[in-house]
Amino acid sequence: MQFHFVDVREDHEFLIDHAAGACHLGKGIIERDIEKAISDKNAPIILYCSGGYRSVLVADTLQLMGCKNVVVVGW
């Protein structure tokens, strides 16, 4: 199964370390850039951050924007 693995942490956190294969769309810009990065609203999106809080907030926002298959992974 194909999915989008998205790190929603800040730029400096992503540069220090991130999971292999993760793309970076920080919490502060994801609302602006998600449709360019992932145009299919039915595509599976897996979100993560260092503690889980930001990814939960982003998941809520993406669902309000019409994304139908958003999952948060705890780290």
Secondary structure, DSSP 8 states (H G I E B T S, - for coil): ---EEEE-S-HHHHHH---TT-EE--TTTHHHHHHHH---TTS-EEEE-SSSHHHHHHHHHHHHTT---EEE---
